[in-house]
Protein backbone atom coordinates (compact mmCIF):
# COMPACT_ATOMS: atom_id res chain seq x y z
CA UNK A 1 0.00 0.00 0.00
CA UNK A 2 1.28 3.45 -0.88
CA UNK A 3 0.66 6.04 1.82
CA UNK A 4 1.39 9.76 2.14
CA UNK A 5 2.22 11.73 5.28
CA UNK A 6 1.55 15.45 5.02
CA UNK A 7 3.76 17.44 7.39
CA UNK A 8 2.20 20.90 7.41
CA UNK A 9 1.84 23.89 9.71
CA UNK A 10 -1.78 24.49 10.59
CA UNK A 11 -2.92 27.98 11.43
CA UNK A 12 -5.73 29.16 13.70
CA UNK A 13 -8.37 29.33 10.93
CA UNK A 14 -10.10 26.04 10.02
CA UNK A 15 -11.22 27.21 6.58
CA UNK A 16 -7.69 28.20 5.58
CA UNK A 17 -6.36 24.89 6.85
CA UNK A 18 -8.83 23.08 4.59
CA UNK A 19 -7.03 24.67 1.66
CA UNK A 20 -3.80 23.00 2.79
CA UNK A 21 -5.61 19.68 3.13
CA UNK A 22 -7.01 19.91 -0.39
CA UNK A 23 -3.65 20.91 -1.89
CA UNK A 24 -1.74 18.14 -0.13
CA UNK A 25 -4.38 15.49 -0.86
CA UNK A 26 -4.18 16.26 -4.56
CA UNK A 27 -0.40 15.91 -4.48
CA UNK A 28 -0.73 12.60 -2.64
CA UNK A 29 -3.24 11.33 -5.19
CA UNK A 30 -0.97 12.38 -8.06
CA UNK A 31 1.82 10.35 -6.40
CA UNK A 32 -0.35 7.24 -6.39
CA UNK A 33 -1.13 7.12 -2.67
CA UNK A 34 -4.14 5.21 -1.35
CA UNK A 35 -4.15 6.93 2.04
CA UNK A 36 -3.05 10.41 3.14
CA UNK A 37 -2.47 11.23 6.80
CA UNK A 38 -2.47 14.76 8.21
CA UNK A 39 -1.28 15.83 11.68
CA UNK A 40 -3.13 16.19 14.92
CA UNK A 41 -4.84 19.61 15.15
CA UNK A 42 -5.01 20.07 11.38
CA UNK A 43 -8.34 21.82 11.90
CA UNK A 44 -6.69 24.50 14.07
CA UNK A 45 -3.34 24.59 15.82
CA UNK A 46 -2.97 24.34 19.58
CA UNK A 47 -2.83 27.73 21.26
CA UNK A 48 -6.07 28.66 19.48
CA UNK A 49 -9.27 28.79 21.58
CA UNK A 50 -10.69 25.41 20.60
CA UNK A 51 -14.23 25.33 21.99
CA UNK A 52 -15.57 28.04 19.63
CA UNK A 53 -14.10 26.14 16.64
CA UNK A 54 -15.15 22.59 17.51
CA UNK A 55 -17.67 20.97 15.20
CA UNK A 56 -19.43 17.60 15.17
CA UNK A 57 -18.38 14.89 12.74
CA UNK A 58 -21.26 15.86 10.45
CA UNK A 59 -20.37 19.56 10.60
CA UNK A 60 -19.01 21.77 7.79
CA UNK A 61 -15.30 21.10 8.34
CA UNK A 62 -15.57 17.31 8.35
CA UNK A 63 -18.03 17.45 5.46
CA UNK A 64 -15.49 19.36 3.39
CA UNK A 65 -12.78 16.81 4.25
CA UNK A 66 -15.15 14.11 2.98
CA UNK A 67 -15.54 16.06 -0.24
CA UNK A 68 -11.75 16.26 -0.63
CA UNK A 69 -11.54 12.49 -0.10
CA UNK A 70 -14.22 12.00 -2.76
CA UNK A 71 -12.50 14.33 -5.22
CA UNK A 72 -9.13 12.62 -4.86
CA UNK A 73 -10.27 9.03 -4.33
CA UNK A 74 -8.14 8.85 -1.18
CA UNK A 75 -8.81 7.81 2.37
CA UNK A 76 -8.01 10.94 4.40
CA UNK A 77 -7.01 10.99 8.07
CA UNK A 78 -7.02 14.45 9.68
CA UNK A 79 -6.97 15.81 13.21
CA UNK A 80 -9.93 17.96 14.27
CA UNK A 81 -11.81 18.98 17.42
CA UNK A 82 -15.35 17.88 18.21
CA UNK A 83 -17.56 19.16 21.04
CA UNK A 84 -17.53 17.23 24.34
CA UNK A 85 -20.53 17.03 26.65
CA UNK A 86 -18.91 19.02 29.45
CA UNK A 87 -18.00 22.13 27.45
CA UNK A 88 -14.53 20.92 26.55
CA UNK A 89 -13.62 19.50 23.15
CA UNK A 90 -12.48 16.06 22.04
CA UNK A 91 -9.22 15.65 20.12
CA UNK A 92 -10.52 13.58 17.21
CA UNK A 93 -9.03 11.88 14.17
CA UNK A 94 -11.48 11.82 11.26
CA UNK A 95 -10.97 8.93 8.84
CA UNK A 96 -12.97 9.20 5.64
CA UNK A 97 -12.86 8.06 2.04
CA UNK A 98 -14.22 5.48 -0.37
CA UNK A 99 -15.61 2.64 1.74
CA UNK A 100 -14.18 3.99 5.01
CA UNK A 101 -15.79 6.18 7.67
CA UNK A 102 -14.66 6.18 11.30
CA UNK A 103 -13.05 8.36 13.96
CA UNK A 104 -10.78 8.07 16.99
CA UNK A 105 -10.81 10.23 20.12
CA UNK A 106 -7.38 10.67 21.72
CA UNK A 107 -7.16 8.54 24.85
CA UNK A 108 -4.00 9.84 26.56
CA UNK A 109 -4.03 13.61 27.06
CA UNK A 110 -0.87 15.71 27.13
CA UNK A 111 -0.73 16.69 30.80
CA UNK A 112 3.06 16.91 30.84
CA UNK A 113 5.98 19.30 30.40
CA UNK A 114 3.95 22.18 31.85
CA UNK A 115 1.01 21.81 29.44
CA UNK A 116 -2.41 20.56 30.58
CA UNK A 117 -4.42 19.38 27.60
CA UNK A 118 -7.14 17.97 29.86
CA UNK A 119 -8.16 21.51 30.87
CA UNK A 120 -9.78 22.02 27.47
CA UNK A 121 -9.90 18.49 26.01
CA UNK A 122 -11.90 15.45 27.16
CA UNK A 123 -10.27 12.03 26.82
CA UNK A 124 -11.51 9.25 24.60
CA UNK A 125 -11.73 5.65 25.78
CA UNK A 126 -12.01 3.36 22.75
CA UNK A 127 -9.26 1.63 20.77
CA UNK A 128 -10.08 2.13 17.09
CA UNK A 129 -8.92 0.27 14.00
CA UNK A 130 -10.28 0.26 10.47
CA UNK A 131 -9.86 -1.90 7.38
CA UNK A 132 -8.56 -0.70 4.04
CA UNK A 133 -7.87 -2.96 1.06
CA UNK A 134 -7.78 -5.99 3.31
CA UNK A 135 -5.37 -4.45 5.85
CA UNK A 136 -6.23 -3.49 9.42
CA UNK A 137 -4.90 -0.10 10.52
CA UNK A 138 -4.79 1.32 14.07
CA UNK A 139 -5.21 4.93 15.17
CA UNK A 140 -3.27 6.86 17.83
CA UNK A 141 -2.54 10.52 18.49
CA UNK A 142 0.64 12.24 19.69
CA UNK A 143 1.01 11.63 23.47
CA UNK A 144 -0.46 8.15 22.92
CA UNK A 145 3.00 7.19 21.64
CA UNK A 146 4.23 7.02 25.24
CA UNK A 147 1.84 4.13 25.99
CA UNK A 148 2.94 0.89 24.29
CA UNK A 149 -0.19 -0.98 25.34
CA UNK A 150 -2.27 0.98 22.83
CA UNK A 151 -0.09 -0.11 19.91
CA UNK A 152 -0.14 -3.70 21.15
CA UNK A 153 -3.93 -3.42 21.24
CA UNK A 154 -3.77 -2.46 17.57
CA UNK A 155 -1.68 -5.55 16.88
CA UNK A 156 -4.09 -7.74 18.88
CA UNK A 157 -6.89 -6.41 16.67
CA UNK A 158 -4.98 -7.56 13.60
CA UNK A 159 -3.34 -4.27 12.61
CA UNK A 160 -0.20 -4.25 10.49
CA UNK A 161 0.06 -0.44 10.53
CA UNK A 162 -0.54 2.22 13.19
CA UNK A 163 -1.10 5.83 12.17
CA UNK A 164 0.20 8.46 14.60
CA UNK A 165 -0.77 12.06 13.81
CA UNK A 166 0.88 14.49 16.22
CA UNK A 167 1.53 18.09 17.16
CA UNK A 168 4.65 17.42 19.21
CA UNK A 169 5.77 19.91 21.82
CA UNK A 170 9.18 21.48 21.33
CA UNK A 171 11.87 21.59 24.00
CA UNK A 172 15.20 20.18 25.08
CA UNK A 173 15.46 16.52 24.18
CA UNK A 174 11.97 16.35 22.71
CA UNK A 175 13.08 15.47 19.18
CA UNK A 176 15.16 12.59 20.52
CA UNK A 177 12.19 11.36 22.52
CA UNK A 178 9.88 11.57 19.50
CA UNK A 179 12.20 9.57 17.30
CA UNK A 180 12.93 7.00 20.02
CA UNK A 181 9.30 6.50 20.97
CA UNK A 182 8.06 6.10 17.40
CA UNK A 183 10.67 3.44 16.70
CA UNK A 184 10.02 1.71 20.03
CA UNK A 185 6.29 1.45 19.42
CA UNK A 186 6.88 -0.16 16.02
CA UNK A 187 9.19 -2.71 17.60
CA UNK A 188 6.96 -3.26 20.68
CA UNK A 189 4.01 -4.22 18.53
CA UNK A 190 5.98 -5.42 15.48
CA UNK A 191 3.96 -3.34 13.04
CA UNK A 192 4.51 -0.38 10.73
CA UNK A 193 4.17 3.04 12.34
CA UNK A 194 3.45 6.09 10.22
CA UNK A 195 4.08 9.13 12.43
CA UNK A 196 3.14 12.52 10.96
CA UNK A 197 3.87 15.64 13.00
CA UNK A 198 3.04 19.27 12.42
CA UNK A 199 5.98 21.00 10.77
CA UNK A 200 8.07 23.26 12.98
CA UNK A 201 6.33 26.65 12.68
CA UNK A 202 9.71 28.43 12.51
CA UNK A 203 10.66 26.34 9.48
CA UNK A 204 7.38 27.44 7.88
CA UNK A 205 8.08 31.10 8.59
CA UNK A 206 5.29 31.22 11.18
CA UNK A 207 5.72 32.98 14.49
CA UNK A 208 4.09 31.14 17.40
CA UNK A 209 4.34 32.19 21.03
CA UNK A 210 3.35 30.43 24.24
CA UNK A 211 3.75 26.86 25.48
CA UNK A 212 1.25 25.11 23.24
CA UNK A 213 2.60 22.07 21.35
CA UNK A 214 2.75 23.22 17.74
CA UNK A 215 5.05 20.61 16.19
CA UNK A 216 8.72 20.00 15.45
CA UNK A 217 8.42 18.07 12.17
CA UNK A 218 10.53 14.93 11.67
CA UNK A 219 7.66 12.76 10.50
CA UNK A 220 8.73 9.21 9.78
CA UNK A 221 7.68 5.84 8.45
CA UNK A 222 9.09 3.07 10.64
CA UNK A 223 9.14 -0.62 9.74
CA UNK A 224 7.97 -3.42 12.04
CA UNK A 225 11.61 -4.10 12.93
CA UNK A 226 11.97 -0.57 14.34
CA UNK A 227 14.06 0.80 11.48
CA UNK A 228 13.29 4.19 9.95
CA UNK A 229 12.46 3.69 6.28
CA UNK A 230 11.61 7.29 5.31
CA UNK A 231 11.72 10.59 7.18
CA UNK A 232 11.24 14.33 6.78
CA UNK A 233 13.15 17.16 8.39
CA UNK A 234 11.60 20.09 10.30
CA UNK A 235 9.89 21.99 7.48
CA UNK A 236 6.70 21.30 5.54
CA UNK A 237 6.78 18.32 3.21
CA UNK A 238 4.92 15.33 1.80
CA UNK A 239 6.38 11.89 2.46
CA UNK A 240 5.13 9.22 0.05
CA UNK A 241 6.19 5.63 0.65
CA UNK A 242 5.11 2.03 0.15
CA UNK A 243 4.51 -0.36 3.02
CA UNK A 244 4.76 -4.13 2.65
CA UNK A 245 2.34 -5.84 5.05
CA UNK A 246 4.12 -9.17 4.53
CA UNK A 247 7.09 -7.78 6.48
CA UNK A 248 4.97 -7.84 9.62
CA UNK A 249 4.56 -11.61 9.52
CA UNK A 250 8.28 -12.06 8.92
CA UNK A 251 9.29 -9.85 11.84
CA UNK A 252 6.74 -11.46 14.15
CA UNK A 253 8.13 -14.87 13.30
CA UNK A 254 11.68 -13.73 14.08
CA UNK A 255 10.81 -11.58 17.13
CA UNK A 256 7.63 -13.12 18.63
CA UNK A 257 7.24 -10.59 21.44
CA UNK A 258 3.46 -10.56 21.10
CA UNK A 259 3.20 -14.33 21.33
CA UNK A 260 5.72 -14.45 24.20
CA UNK A 261 3.92 -11.94 26.44
CA UNK A 262 3.18 -13.08 29.99
CA UNK A 263 1.22 -10.01 31.10
CA UNK A 264 -1.73 -8.54 29.22
C-alpha positions in Angstrom: 0.0 0.0 0.0 1.3 3.4 -0.9 0.7 6.0 1.8 1.4 9.8 2.1 2.2 11.7 5.3 1.5 15.5 5.0 3.8 17.4 7.4 2.2 20.9 7.4 1.8 23.9 9.7 -1.8 24.5 10.6 -2.9 28.0 11.4 -5.7 29.2 13.7 -8.4 29.3 10.9 -10.1 26.0 10.0 -11.2 27.2 6.6 -7.7 28.2 5.6 -6.4 24.9 6.8 -8.8 23.1 4.6 -7.0 24.7 1.7 -3.8 23.0 2.8 -5.6 19.7 3.1 -7.0 19.9 -0.4 -3.7 20.9 -1.9 -1.7 18.1 -0.1 -4.4 15.5 -0.9 -4.2 16.3 -4.6 -0.4 15.9 -4.5 -0.7 12.6 -2.6 -3.2 11.3 -5.2 -1.0 12.4 -8.1 1.8 10.3 -6.4 -0.4 7.2 -6.4 -1.1 7.1 -2.7 -4.1 5.2 -1.4 -4.1 6.9 2.0 -3.0 10.4 3.1 -2.5 11.2 6.8 -2.5 14.8 8.2 -1.3 15.8 11.7 -3.1 16.2 14.9 -4.8 19.6 15.2 -5.0 20.1 11.4 -8.3 21.8 11.9 -6.7 24.5 14.1 -3.3 24.6 15.8 -3.0 24.3 19.6 -2.8 27.7 21.3 -6.1 28.7 19.5 -9.3 28.8 21.6 -10.7 25.4 20.6 -14.2 25.3 22.0 -15.6 28.0 19.6 -14.1 26.1 16.6 -15.1 22.6 17.5 -17.7 21.0 15.2 -19.4 17.6 15.2 -18.4 14.9 12.7 -21.3 15.9 10.5 -20.4 19.6 10.6 -19.0 21.8 7.8 -15.3 21.1 8.3 -15.6 17.3 8.3 -18.0 17.4 5.5 -15.5 19.4 3.4 -12.8 16.8 4.2 -15.2 14.1 3.0 -15.5 16.1 -0.2 -11.8 16.3 -0.6 -11.5 12.5 -0.1 -14.2 12.0 -2.8 -12.5 14.3 -5.2 -9.1 12.6 -4.9 -10.3 9.0 -4.3 -8.1 8.9 -1.2 -8.8 7.8 2.4 -8.0 10.9 4.4 -7.0 11.0 8.1 -7.0 14.4 9.7 -7.0 15.8 13.2 -9.9 18.0 14.3 -11.8 19.0 17.4 -15.3 17.9 18.2 -17.6 19.2 21.0 -17.5 17.2 24.3 -20.5 17.0 26.7 -18.9 19.0 29.5 -18.0 22.1 27.4 -14.5 20.9 26.6 -13.6 19.5 23.2 -12.5 16.1 22.0 -9.2 15.6 20.1 -10.5 13.6 17.2 -9.0 11.9 14.2 -11.5 11.8 11.3 -11.0 8.9 8.8 -13.0 9.2 5.6 -12.9 8.1 2.0 -14.2 5.5 -0.4 -15.6 2.6 1.7 -14.2 4.0 5.0 -15.8 6.2 7.7 -14.7 6.2 11.3 -13.1 8.4 14.0 -10.8 8.1 17.0 -10.8 10.2 20.1 -7.4 10.7 21.7 -7.2 8.5 24.8 -4.0 9.8 26.6 -4.0 13.6 27.1 -0.9 15.7 27.1 -0.7 16.7 30.8 3.1 16.9 30.8 6.0 19.3 30.4 4.0 22.2 31.8 1.0 21.8 29.4 -2.4 20.6 30.6 -4.4 19.4 27.6 -7.1 18.0 29.9 -8.2 21.5 30.9 -9.8 22.0 27.5 -9.9 18.5 26.0 -11.9 15.4 27.2 -10.3 12.0 26.8 -11.5 9.2 24.6 -11.7 5.7 25.8 -12.0 3.4 22.8 -9.3 1.6 20.8 -10.1 2.1 17.1 -8.9 0.3 14.0 -10.3 0.3 10.5 -9.9 -1.9 7.4 -8.6 -0.7 4.0 -7.9 -3.0 1.1 -7.8 -6.0 3.3 -5.4 -4.4 5.8 -6.2 -3.5 9.4 -4.9 -0.1 10.5 -4.8 1.3 14.1 -5.2 4.9 15.2 -3.3 6.9 17.8 -2.5 10.5 18.5 0.6 12.2 19.7 1.0 11.6 23.5 -0.5 8.1 22.9 3.0 7.2 21.6 4.2 7.0 25.2 1.8 4.1 26.0 2.9 0.9 24.3 -0.2 -1.0 25.3 -2.3 1.0 22.8 -0.1 -0.1 19.9 -0.1 -3.7 21.1 -3.9 -3.4 21.2 -3.8 -2.5 17.6 -1.7 -5.6 16.9 -4.1 -7.7 18.9 -6.9 -6.4 16.7 -5.0 -7.6 13.6 -3.3 -4.3 12.6 -0.2 -4.2 10.5 0.1 -0.4 10.5 -0.5 2.2 13.2 -1.1 5.8 12.2 0.2 8.5 14.6 -0.8 12.1 13.8 0.9 14.5 16.2 1.5 18.1 17.2 4.6 17.4 19.2 5.8 19.9 21.8 9.2 21.5 21.3 11.9 21.6 24.0 15.2 20.2 25.1 15.5 16.5 24.2 12.0 16.4 22.7 13.1 15.5 19.2 15.2 12.6 20.5 12.2 11.4 22.5 9.9 11.6 19.5 12.2 9.6 17.3 12.9 7.0 20.0 9.3 6.5 21.0 8.1 6.1 17.4 10.7 3.4 16.7 10.0 1.7 20.0 6.3 1.4 19.4 6.9 -0.2 16.0 9.2 -2.7 17.6 7.0 -3.3 20.7 4.0 -4.2 18.5 6.0 -5.4 15.5 4.0 -3.3 13.0 4.5 -0.4 10.7 4.2 3.0 12.3 3.4 6.1 10.2 4.1 9.1 12.4 3.1 12.5 11.0 3.9 15.6 13.0 3.0 19.3 12.4 6.0 21.0 10.8 8.1 23.3 13.0 6.3 26.7 12.7 9.7 28.4 12.5 10.7 26.3 9.5 7.4 27.4 7.9 8.1 31.1 8.6 5.3 31.2 11.2 5.7 33.0 14.5 4.1 31.1 17.4 4.3 32.2 21.0 3.3 30.4 24.2 3.7 26.9 25.5 1.2 25.1 23.2 2.6 22.1 21.3 2.7 23.2 17.7 5.1 20.6 16.2 8.7 20.0 15.4 8.4 18.1 12.2 10.5 14.9 11.7 7.7 12.8 10.5 8.7 9.2 9.8 7.7 5.8 8.5 9.1 3.1 10.6 9.1 -0.6 9.7 8.0 -3.4 12.0 11.6 -4.1 12.9 12.0 -0.6 14.3 14.1 0.8 11.5 13.3 4.2 9.9 12.5 3.7 6.3 11.6 7.3 5.3 11.7 10.6 7.2 11.2 14.3 6.8 13.1 17.2 8.4 11.6 20.1 10.3 9.9 22.0 7.5 6.7 21.3 5.5 6.8 18.3 3.2 4.9 15.3 1.8 6.4 11.9 2.5 5.1 9.2 0.1 6.2 5.6 0.6 5.1 2.0 0.2 4.5 -0.4 3.0 4.8 -4.1 2.7 2.3 -5.8 5.0 4.1 -9.2 4.5 7.1 -7.8 6.5 5.0 -7.8 9.6 4.6 -11.6 9.5 8.3 -12.1 8.9 9.3 -9.9 11.8 6.7 -11.5 14.2 8.1 -14.9 13.3 11.7 -13.7 14.1 10.8 -11.6 17.1 7.6 -13.1 18.6 7.2 -10.6 21.4 3.5 -10.6 21.1 3.2 -14.3 21.3 5.7 -14.5 24.2 3.9 -11.9 26.4 3.2 -13.1 30.0 1.2 -10.0 31.1 -1.7 -8.5 29.2 
